């Protein structure tokens, strides 16, 4: 899995459809309909959705 933000090829797999990029602290998630969702991991551990182009 390559990070769509920074291009890092060494992302970690969190579950079947969730990945994590330790380079830019982004969680990458594919919905059941294969739609891409991105979440920025903030310093306090919360997540903030990153808008993606449809």
C-alpha positions as CSV (number, residue, x, y, z in Angstrom):
1,X,0.0,0.0,0.0
2,X,1.4,3.4,-1.0
3,X,0.4,6.5,0.9
4,X,-1.7,8.8,-1.4
5,X,-0.3,11.9,0.5
6,X,3.5,11.4,0.6
7,X,4.1,8.3,-1.6
8,X,5.6,6.3,1.3
9,X,5.6,2.6,0.3
10,X,6.1,1.3,3.8
11,X,2.7,1.9,5.3
12,X,1.5,-0.3,8.2
13,X,-1.7,-2.4,8.0
14,X,-4.1,-1.8,10.9
15,X,-6.9,-4.1,9.6
16,X,-8.3,-5.5,6.4
17,X,-9.2,-2.0,5.0
18,X,-7.2,0.4,7.2
19,X,-3.6,1.4,6.8
20,X,-1.3,3.9,8.6
21,X,1.5,6.1,7.2
22,X,4.1,6.8,9.8
23,X,5.8,9.3,7.5
24,X,2.9,11.9,7.4
25,X,0.7,10.4,10.3
26,X,-2.3,9.6,8.1
27,X,-4.8,6.8,8.5
28,X,-5.9,5.5,5.1
29,X,-9.3,3.7,5.0
30,X,-11.2,2.0,2.2
31,X,-15.0,1.7,2.7
32,X,-17.0,-1.3,1.6
33,X,-17.7,0.5,-1.7
34,X,-13.9,1.0,-2.1
35,X,-14.1,4.7,-1.5
36,X,-10.9,6.3,-0.1
37,X,-11.1,8.1,3.2
38,X,-8.1,9.9,4.8
39,X,-7.7,10.9,8.5
40,X,-4.9,13.0,9.9
41,X,-3.8,11.8,13.3
42,X,-3.4,14.8,15.6
43,X,-0.9,15.1,18.5
44,X,-3.6,14.3,21.1
45,X,-4.5,11.1,19.3
46,X,-7.7,12.3,17.8
47,X,-8.4,12.1,14.1
48,X,-9.5,14.8,11.6
49,X,-11.0,13.9,8.2
50,X,-9.0,15.0,5.2
51,X,-11.2,15.9,2.2
52,X,-10.6,13.7,-0.8
53,X,-11.6,14.4,-4.4
54,X,-14.6,12.3,-5.5
